[in-house]
Amino acid sequence: MVTYWVIWFYLCLCNIFSSYKNGSGKVFLIITFLFLFVFIGFRYKVGVDWYNYLFFYELEKDNDLKSILLGSDPAYNTLNYMGHILGYQDTFFVNAICGFLVLFFLIKSALKLEKYWLALLVYFPYHLLVVSMNYNRQAVAISISLWAFCKLLESRFIQFVFFIILAALFHKTAITLLLFLPIFLFTKFHHSNFFNVFYIGISLILLSIIIYYSSLQDTNIYLQGNEDMNSKGFFVRWTYHLIPLLLFYKYNAFFKKQSYYPIIRYFCILVLFMLPLGIIFSTLADRFNLYLIFFDLFVICTIFSNLSRTNKIFLLFTLIAFYTIQMYLWFFHGYWSVKAWIPYQNYISNYLSNWVF
C-alpha cells in the first residue's frame, strides 16, 4: 500500500510546487510517465480481473488472425495474438502495451489541457490506480477517448470519429461516445436550440435502451460474467464528479461564452443522468460513467487556469483533500483493494529480488 501512497503524495507535491512556466516541469512529467509505465505496465497479479485476463489470453492461443480481426475488441485481442507469437506465457506483453497506450494518450491530453499535473491529480485516484490496473481494454479505450474529445473541442470531428473508432477496437462500449457528434454538428451549422434539446432527449432514451439491452445478455458489453449487476461502489465513484459539477454551475456564465459549451453541457447532462440510471443498472452505469472523466479534467483544468492565485490554492488543496479521502476509503474500507491490490507486485522488482537474493 505504501507504494500507492508515495506516488499520490508525489503527484500532490508536483501540483503544489510546479509553476507550468519552465521546462523542468515537463522533464519531471517525462520521468513520471516512465515510472508510471513501469508501475502500471509491468504490474504482477494486481487487479480483480488478473486471472480473467489470463483466461482470455489462453483463449486466443489457437485463434487465427482473421477470426481475431473479425471478432470482438479486435485491437486488444490482436495484442493477445502477438503475445503468443512472441512466446509470452502470460499477459506481460499485453499489459505493457496497454499501459503505454493509456499513459501516452493521457499525457497528450494533459499537455493539451496545459495543467498536466492537475490532470494527473484528477486521473490517478481511480482511473490510473483502479481502472488502468484492472480493466485493460476499457482503460485504453477511455484514454484514447480523452484525446478524441480534445480533437472534437478543436472542431476536428473527422479525427474525433477516427479516435473513437480506434477506442472501440479495444472496448466496443466506446462507440456510444459518437453520441457527441450530432451535438457538435448542430452547433457548427447553427441549428436552433430545439434540435439540440430534442436530440439530447432522444440520445438519453437511446443510451437507456442500450444499457437495458446489455443487462439482458448473459455476457454483455460491460460485464464479463464474474461481476454482479449491482456495483456497490457506483454512488461513491459518482461523487468524483461533484467538484467539477459545482465548478461548471458556478462558472456557467464563463462556459456559455465558449464555442464548445454545448459539448461540455452535454457531458454535464450525461453525468447527472448516470445518477438515476445507476439506481437500476449500477454496474452498467458505473462502466459508462468512466468515459465521463473528460468532463472532470476539462472543467477543473479550464477553471483553474482562470482563477486568482488565492482561489487556485484553495481549489488545489480542496481537490487534494477530496481525492485523499476517496483513496483512504477505498484502501481501508474497500473489499477488493485488500484482496487484489495489496501488496503491490511488479515483474521487474520480482525479477531483481530473485536475481539478487
C-alpha positions, 0 to 999 in steps of 0.5 A, spaced: 500 500 500 505 504 501 507 504 494 500 507 492 501 512 497 508 515 495 506 516 488 499 520 490 503 524 495 508 525 489 503 527 484 500 532 490 507 535 491 508 536 483 501 540 483 503 544 489 510 546 487 510 546 479 509 553 476 507 550 468 512 556 466 519 552 465 521 546 462 523 542 468 516 541 469 515 537 463 522 533 464 519 531 471 512 529 467 517 525 462 520 521 468 513 520 471 510 517 465 516 512 465 515 510 472 508 510 471 509 505 465 513 501 469 508 501 475 502 500 471 505 496 465 509 491 468 504 490 474 504 482 477 497 479 479 494 486 481 487 487 479 480 483 480 480 481 473 488 478 473 486 471 472 480 473 467 485 476 463 489 470 463 483 466 461 482 470 455 489 470 453 489 462 453 483 463 449 486 466 443 492 461 443 489 457 437 485 463 434 487 465 427 488 472 425 482 473 421 477 470 426 481 475 431 480 481 426 473 479 425 471 478 432 470 482 438 475 488 441 479 486 435 485 491 437 486 488 444 485 481 442 490 482 436 495 484 442 493 477 445 495 474 438 502 477 438 503 475 445 503 468 443 507 469 437 512 472 441 512 466 446 509 470 452 506 465 457 502 470 460 499 477 459 506 481 460 506 483 453 499 485 453 499 489 459 505 493 457 502 495 451 496 497 454 499 501 459 503 505 454 497 506 450 493 509 456 499 513 459 501 516 452 494 518 450 493 521 457 499 525 457 497 528 450 491 530 453 494 533 459 499 537 455 493 539 451 489 541 457 496 545 459 495 543 467 498 536 466 499 535 473 492 537 475 490 532 470 494 527 473 491 529 480 484 528 477 486 521 473 490 517 478 485 516 484 481 511 480 482 511 473 490 510 473 490 506 480 483 502 479 481 502 472 488 502 468 490 496 473 484 492 472 480 493 466 485 493 460 481 494 454 476 499 457 482 503 460 485 504 453 479 505 450 477 511 455 484 514 454 484 514 447 477 517 448 480 523 452 484 525 446 478 524 441 474 529 445 480 534 445 480 533 437 472 534 437 473 541 442 478 543 436 472 542 431 476 536 428 470 531 428 473 527 422 479 525 427 474 525 433 470 519 429 477 516 427 479 516 435 473 513 437 473 508 432 480 506 434 477 506 442 472 501 440 477 496 437 479 495 444 472 496 448 466 496 443 462 500 449 466 506 446 462 507 440 456 510 444 461 516 445 459 518 437 453 520 441 457 527 441 457 528 434 450 530 432 451 535 438 457 538 435 454 538 428 448 542 430 452 547 433 457 548 427 451 549 422 447 553 427 441 549 428 436 552 433 436 550 440 430 545 439 434 540 435 439 540 440 434 539 446 430 534 442 436 530 440 439 530 447 432 527 449 432 522 444 440 520 445 438 519 453 432 514 451 437 511 446 443 510 451 437 507 456 435 502 451 442 500 450 444 499 457 437 495 458 439 491 452 446 489 455 443 487 462 439 482 458 445 478 455 448 473 459 455 476 457 454 483 455 458 489 453 460 491 460 460 485 464 464 479 463 460 474 467 464 474 474 461 481 476 454 482 479 449 487 476 449 491 482 456 495 483 456 497 490 461 502 489 457 506 483 454 512 488 461 513 491 465 513 484 459 518 482 461 523 487 468 524 483 464 528 479 461 533 484 467 538 484 467 539 477 459 539 477 459 545 482 465 548 478 461 548 471 454 551 475 458 556 478 462 558 472 456 557 467 456 564 465 464 563 463 462 556 459 456 559 455 461 564 452 465 558 449 464 555 442 464 548 445 459 549 451 454 545 448 459 539 448 461 540 455 453 541 457 452 535 454 457 531 458 454 535 464 447 532 462 450 525 461 453 525 468 447 527 472 443 522 468 448 516 470 445 518 477 438 515 476 440 510 471 445 507 476 439 506 481 437 500 476 443 498 472 449 500 477 454 496 474 452 498 467 452 505 469 458 505 473 462 502 466 459 508 462 460 513 467 468 512 466 468 515 459 465 521 463 472 523 466 473 528 460 468 532 463 472 532 470 479 534 467 476 539 462 472 543 467 477 543 473 483 544 468 479 550 464 477 553 471 483 553 474 487 556 469 482 562 470 482 563 477 486 568 482 492 565 485 488 565 492 482 561 489 487 556 485 490 554 492 484 553 495 481 549 489 488 545 489 488 543 496 480 542 496 481 537 490 487 534 494 483 533 500 477 530 496 481 525 492 485 523 499 479 521 502 476 517 496 483 513 496 483 512 504 476 509 503 477 505 498 484 502 501 481 501 508 474 500 507 474 497 500 473 489 499 477 488 493 483 493 494 485 488 500 484 482 496 487 484 489 491 490 490 495 489 496 501 488 496 503 491 490 507 486 485 511 488 479 515 483 474 521 487 474 522 488 482 520 480 482 525 479 477 531 483 481 529 480 488 530 473 485 536 475 481 539 478 487 537 474 493 
